[in-house]
Structures are given as structure tokens and as C-alpha cells.
Amino acid sequence: MSIDYPNIRLIAKTMKDKNLSGKCITFGVQGIQGQYDDVKDILAQEGYNYRELTRDEILNDEITYFGNSLHQNSFFKMIGFSSVESLDYFPYEKPTYVLDLSKPIPPEMHERYDLVYDGGTTEHCFDIKQVFSNVVNLLKPNGRVIHTLPISGWLNHGLYQFSPEILSGFYEANGFNQITAIIIIRGIRKAYGIIYDPKYIKTLNHLRKKISIFFTAKKNDHVSNIAYHVQSQLAEIIRDKSEAKPSIINRIKNKILQSRRHNLLAMILFKISWQCYFNIQRISIYRNRIIL
């Protein structure tokens, strides 16, 4: 679990006008990439009105992912929180609470927090349904959640890799608003973000890179009964299948398959047109990418 430079930048970009304050809890103790001055520089570049810490408040972390870096408690105080707690299944990184997120959290922790930060813990928990329910229960009304979770290219990193819709669908079903989802694509030297759009997400399936999602949403009100959604895209496909007109690409494919002159050349031409279609979509996506 860590908050690296791209995620520090995304937190600053998405939270700089949200006036963060109050109590924060993290899933796992997050390793922060960089020292205090490094984090200050990124927050300043993004126009985040961070709090200057006193010397006593600047804590060093030698246990977690990066080692010899800024402690997460100092980071979250910089961005506005007065209290920072953590929970983990293992005690090794000295969390505030040793708890199993695959089980319901204690009732006394319900609606105590203004931010739940999950920097890559949910994928390691077997019962993700319970993890998401715990997030909702931990948050106060008007509290916020931030998830950074793997989408693809993280084979055997955790138990799961996630479709973005599990996040947007679940939180919408439970009355959350101000939803932002950014796909993070990591290259060898740079990372960049793309605003999530379900229409174009499949064009990223061919990338041989590590892809994750930065997701944030605001809890609108008390949630007494947790709701679980049905995948919207699947529901639309099943509902509209008999009425929907096939796409241009599928119409070309069907004509080739139905033709008596169906041959290898025709299939090659179809594959070329299919690749061109995807490349056009990728170009439109990359034009709006966020350099991290």
C-alpha cells in the first residue's frame, strides 16, 4: 500500500477545492513516496492550499513501502486532516487497529470518519462485498472515499483486479455523488491519467502496461441498507439486444461472414479496419490525458 507521486498529484488535483478536514482512516499504513519537501512541491504545483507542518509534526517512516520517507500521518495532516488512523489485518506496520476488512467493522466505528483512503488494500481482501460495505459504514454523511485499485497488468499482485464499474455502480447505488474516476496508465518513466468513460474503456485492453484506477466519491447521507448494483452495461446489452442496430464494424464483419466469397483476404481487411477503429478511439482518449 502506497501513495506514490502520481497519486499525490491526483489527490491534489481532485481534492484542492474540497476543504478536507476532520478525521481520516486508511486501509493499511500507506507508504508515501518522497520526503516532506518533495510532497510540498507537488501540492504547490497543483495549487493545493496545504498546511505547513511544524518540525515535530514531520514524521519519518522507515517501515512501509518506500522506507525513509514521509509518514502517512504527516501527509494527511498536510492536506487538511487533524486526526489520522489506520487499520490492517497485520500488525507489522503499526496500524491503529488490527482488523479483518472481510468482516463487519465494529459498530462503534460507524460514521466516525471524513475520509476513507484505500491505496491498494481491497484487492487483497477475499470478501470485497464486505469491504465496500465497511467503507460506507465508516464514513460520516458528506464524507469521502478514495480508492486506488488495480485494473489490469497486476497478475498475482492481489486476489482481484477490478472493472471500474464495480466502483461507480456500487457508490451510485448507495447515494454517493461527486464521483470522479481516472484511469492511471504507467509507463517505464511516466504515468498519465485518463478520465474514465465506459464507451472507450475497452480500447485500453490491448495495452501491455500496469493500469489502475483512482476513484473518489462523496457520501451524500446516512445509508441504512447497503445496496448492490447490477452491471449497467450488461443490463443494457441484454435489454437492447433485440432492438439495437449492429455497429459499423459488426455490419462489415457480418457481411464478410455471410458472403460466399468469404476468404482470407477479406478477414485480413476486417482485422485492419478493426485495428484502425480502435486506434482512432485511442487517439481521442490520449488527447485528453493528464500527465502525472
C-alpha positions as CSV (number, residue, x, y, z in Angstrom):
1,M,0.0,0.0,0.0
2,S,1.5,3.3,-1.1
3,I,0.8,6.8,-2.3
4,D,3.4,7.5,-5.0
5,Y,4.0,10.7,-6.9
6,P,1.2,10.2,-9.5
7,N,-1.3,9.5,-6.7
8,I,-0.2,12.5,-4.6
9,R,-0.7,14.6,-7.8
10,L,-4.2,13.1,-8.3
11,I,-5.2,13.7,-4.7
12,A,-4.1,17.4,-5.1
13,K,-5.9,17.8,-8.5
14,T,-9.2,16.3,-7.3
15,M,-9.3,17.5,-3.7
16,K,-7.9,21.0,-3.8
17,D,-11.3,22.7,-3.8
18,K,-13.0,20.2,-1.3
19,N,-11.7,21.8,2.0
20,L,-10.7,18.5,3.5
21,S,-10.7,18.4,7.3
22,G,-11.6,16.2,10.3
23,K,-10.8,12.5,10.8
24,C,-9.2,10.2,8.2
25,I,-8.7,6.5,8.3
26,T,-6.5,4.5,5.8
27,F,-6.8,0.8,4.8
28,G,-3.2,-0.3,5.6
29,V,-0.5,2.1,6.6
30,Q,0.4,3.9,3.4
31,G,4.0,4.4,2.3
32,I,4.5,8.0,1.0
33,Q,6.9,8.5,-1.9
34,G,9.3,11.2,-1.1
35,Q,10.2,13.5,1.8
36,Y,8.2,16.4,3.2
37,D,9.7,18.9,0.7
38,D,9.0,16.6,-2.2
39,V,5.3,16.4,-1.2
40,K,5.2,20.2,-0.7
41,D,6.5,20.8,-4.2
42,I,3.8,18.6,-5.8
43,L,1.0,20.1,-3.8
44,A,2.2,23.6,-4.6
45,Q,2.5,22.7,-8.4
46,E,-1.2,21.7,-8.3
47,G,-2.4,24.7,-6.4
48,Y,-3.3,22.8,-3.3
49,N,-3.6,25.0,-0.2
50,Y,-1.7,22.6,2.1
51,R,-0.8,23.2,5.7
52,E,2.8,23.8,6.7
53,L,3.8,21.4,9.4
54,T,5.9,22.1,12.5
55,R,9.2,20.2,12.9
56,D,7.5,17.9,15.5
57,E,4.7,17.1,13.0
58,I,7.1,15.9,10.3
59,L,7.3,12.2,11.0
60,N,9.7,9.8,9.2
61,D,8.6,6.3,8.0
62,E,11.2,3.6,7.8
63,I,8.8,0.6,7.9
64,T,6.4,0.8,4.9
65,Y,6.8,0.5,1.1
66,F,9.3,3.3,0.3
67,G,11.3,3.4,3.5
68,N,12.9,6.5,4.9
69,S,10.1,8.7,3.6
70,L,7.3,11.0,4.9
71,H,4.9,9.2,7.3
72,Q,1.3,9.0,6.1
73,N,0.1,10.8,9.3
74,S,2.1,13.8,8.3
75,F,0.9,13.7,4.7
76,F,-2.8,13.6,5.6
77,K,-2.3,16.4,8.1
78,M,-0.7,18.5,5.3
79,I,-3.8,18.1,3.2
80,G,-6.1,19.2,6.0
81,F,-6.9,16.4,8.4
82,S,-6.5,16.8,12.2
83,S,-6.7,13.1,13.1
84,V,-5.3,10.2,11.1
85,E,-5.9,6.5,11.9
86,S,-5.3,3.2,10.1
87,L,-6.4,-0.4,10.1
88,D,-4.8,-3.5,8.8
89,Y,-5.0,-7.3,9.1
90,F,-1.4,-7.5,10.1
91,P,0.3,-5.6,13.0
92,Y,3.7,-5.2,11.4
93,E,3.4,-1.6,10.1
94,K,1.8,-0.5,13.4
95,P,-1.8,0.3,12.3
96,T,-4.1,2.0,14.8
97,Y,-6.5,-1.0,14.6
98,V,-5.8,-4.7,13.7
99,L,-9.0,-5.7,11.9
100,D,-10.1,-8.0,9.1
101,L,-11.9,-6.0,6.4
102,S,-13.6,-9.2,5.2
103,K,-15.7,-9.0,8.4
104,P,-18.1,-6.2,9.5
105,I,-16.3,-3.4,11.3
106,P,-17.3,-2.8,15.0
107,P,-20.5,-0.6,15.3
108,E,-18.6,1.9,17.4
109,M,-16.6,2.8,14.3
110,H,-19.6,3.6,12.2
111,E,-19.8,7.1,10.7
112,R,-16.7,8.4,12.5
113,Y,-14.6,9.4,9.5
114,D,-14.5,12.2,7.0
115,L,-12.2,10.3,4.6
116,V,-11.6,6.6,4.0
117,Y,-8.4,6.1,1.9
118,D,-7.8,2.8,0.3
119,G,-4.4,2.9,-1.5
120,G,-4.5,-0.7,-2.6
121,T,-5.9,-2.9,0.1
122,T,-9.2,-4.1,-1.2
123,E,-7.7,-6.3,-3.8
124,H,-6.0,-8.3,-1.0
125,C,-9.3,-9.0,0.8
126,F,-11.4,-12.1,0.0
127,D,-14.8,-10.6,0.7
128,I,-14.9,-7.4,-1.4
129,K,-18.6,-7.0,-0.9
130,Q,-17.9,-6.6,2.9
131,V,-15.0,-4.3,2.3
132,F,-17.2,-1.8,0.3
133,S,-19.9,-2.1,2.9
134,N,-17.4,-1.2,5.6
135,V,-16.4,1.9,3.6
136,V,-19.9,3.1,3.6
137,N,-20.4,2.4,7.3
138,L,-17.1,4.1,8.3
139,L,-17.9,7.4,6.6
140,K,-19.9,10.2,8.0
141,P,-22.6,11.8,5.8
142,N,-20.7,14.1,3.4
143,G,-17.5,12.1,4.0
144,R,-15.4,11.0,1.1
145,V,-13.8,7.8,-0.1
146,I,-10.7,7.4,-2.3
147,H,-9.7,4.1,-3.8
148,T,-6.6,3.3,-5.9
149,L,-7.0,-0.2,-7.2
150,P,-5.5,-2.4,-10.0
151,I,-7.4,-2.8,-13.2
152,S,-5.0,-4.9,-15.4
153,G,-1.4,-5.9,-15.7
154,W,-1.1,-6.7,-11.9
155,L,-1.1,-10.5,-12.3
156,N,-0.9,-12.2,-8.8
157,H,-0.4,-8.9,-7.1
158,G,-3.6,-9.5,-5.1
159,L,-6.7,-11.7,-5.2
160,Y,-8.6,-9.4,-7.6
161,Q,-8.2,-6.9,-10.4
162,F,-11.3,-4.6,-10.8
163,S,-13.6,-3.3,-13.5
164,P,-14.1,0.5,-13.0
165,E,-17.9,-0.1,-12.9
166,I,-17.8,-2.0,-9.6
167,L,-16.8,1.3,-8.0
168,S,-19.0,3.7,-9.8
169,G,-22.0,1.4,-9.8
170,F,-21.8,0.5,-6.1
171,Y,-21.3,4.0,-4.8
172,E,-24.1,5.4,-7.1
173,A,-26.4,2.7,-5.8
174,N,-25.7,3.9,-2.3
175,G,-26.4,7.6,-2.9
176,F,-22.8,8.9,-3.3
177,N,-22.2,11.8,-5.6
178,Q,-19.3,13.9,-6.9
179,I,-17.9,10.8,-8.4
180,T,-14.5,11.0,-10.2
181,A,-12.7,8.1,-11.8
182,I,-9.3,8.4,-13.5
183,I,-7.6,5.5,-15.2
184,I,-3.8,5.5,-14.4
185,I,-1.5,4.1,-17.1
186,R,2.1,3.5,-16.0
187,G,4.9,3.5,-18.5
188,I,8.6,2.9,-17.8
189,R,9.3,6.5,-16.9
190,K,6.0,8.3,-16.8
191,A,2.4,7.8,-15.7
192,Y,-0.6,9.5,-17.1
193,G,-4.3,9.6,-16.3
194,I,-7.4,9.3,-18.5
195,I,-10.9,10.3,-17.3
196,Y,-12.9,7.1,-17.2
197,D,-15.5,6.8,-19.9
198,P,-17.2,3.4,-20.3
199,K,-17.7,3.9,-24.0
200,Y,-13.9,3.8,-24.7
201,I,-12.5,1.7,-21.8
202,K,-12.2,-1.4,-23.9
203,T,-9.7,0.2,-26.2
204,L,-7.2,0.0,-23.3
205,N,-7.4,-3.8,-23.1
206,H,-4.6,-4.2,-25.6
207,L,-2.1,-2.1,-23.6
208,R,0.7,-4.2,-22.1
209,K,1.1,-1.9,-19.1
210,K,0.1,-1.7,-15.5
211,I,-3.3,0.0,-15.3
212,S,-5.0,1.1,-12.1
213,I,-7.9,3.4,-11.2
214,F,-8.0,6.5,-8.9
215,F,-11.6,6.8,-7.7
216,T,-13.3,9.2,-5.3
217,A,-16.9,9.8,-4.3
218,K,-18.8,11.7,-1.6
219,K,-21.3,10.1,0.8
220,N,-24.5,12.1,0.5
221,D,-26.4,10.9,3.6
222,H,-26.8,8.1,6.1
223,V,-27.1,4.7,4.4
224,S,-29.2,2.2,6.5
225,N,-29.3,-0.6,3.9
226,I,-26.3,-1.2,1.7
227,A,-27.3,-1.7,-2.0
228,Y,-25.5,-3.8,-4.6
229,H,-25.9,-3.0,-8.2
230,V,-26.3,-5.0,-11.4
231,Q,-23.6,-4.2,-14.1
232,S,-25.3,-1.4,-16.1
233,Q,-23.5,-2.3,-19.4
234,L,-24.6,-5.9,-19.2
235,A,-28.2,-4.9,-18.4
236,E,-28.2,-2.6,-21.4
237,I,-26.8,-5.2,-23.7
238,I,-29.4,-7.8,-22.7
239,R,-32.3,-5.3,-22.7
240,D,-31.5,-3.7,-26.1
241,K,-30.1,-6.8,-27.9
242,S,-33.2,-7.4,-30.0
243,E,-33.7,-3.8,-30.9
244,A,-30.1,-2.5,-31.3
245,K,-28.6,-2.0,-34.7
246,P,-25.2,-3.6,-35.1
247,S,-22.2,-1.2,-35.2
248,I,-20.5,-0.4,-38.5
249,I,-17.7,-2.8,-37.6
250,N,-20.0,-5.6,-36.8
251,R,-22.0,-5.0,-40.0
252,I,-18.8,-5.3,-42.1
253,K,-17.9,-8.5,-40.2
254,N,-21.4,-10.0,-40.7
255,K,-21.3,-9.3,-44.5
256,I,-17.9,-10.9,-44.8
257,L,-19.0,-14.0,-42.9
258,Q,-22.3,-14.3,-44.9
259,S,-20.6,-13.8,-48.3
260,R,-19.9,-16.8,-50.5
261,R,-16.7,-15.1,-51.4
262,H,-15.5,-15.2,-47.8
263,N,-11.8,-15.7,-47.9
264,L,-8.5,-15.0,-46.1
265,L,-8.1,-11.6,-47.8
266,A,-11.5,-10.4,-46.6
267,M,-10.7,-11.4,-43.0
268,I,-7.4,-9.6,-43.1
269,L,-9.1,-6.5,-44.3
270,F,-11.6,-6.8,-41.5
271,K,-8.8,-7.1,-38.9
272,I,-7.1,-4.0,-40.4
273,S,-10.3,-2.0,-40.2
274,W,-10.9,-3.1,-36.7
275,Q,-7.4,-2.0,-35.6
276,C,-7.9,1.4,-37.3
277,Y,-11.2,1.8,-35.4
278,F,-9.5,1.1,-32.1
279,N,-6.6,3.4,-32.9
280,I,-8.9,6.3,-33.7
281,Q,-10.6,5.8,-30.3
282,R,-7.2,5.7,-28.5
283,I,-6.1,8.9,-30.2
284,S,-9.3,10.7,-28.9
285,I,-8.7,9.4,-25.4
286,Y,-4.9,10.2,-25.3
287,R,-5.5,13.8,-26.4
288,N,-7.2,14.4,-23.0
289,R,-4.7,12.5,-20.9
290,I,-3.3,14.0,-17.6
291,I,0.5,13.8,-17.2
292,L,1.3,12.6,-13.7
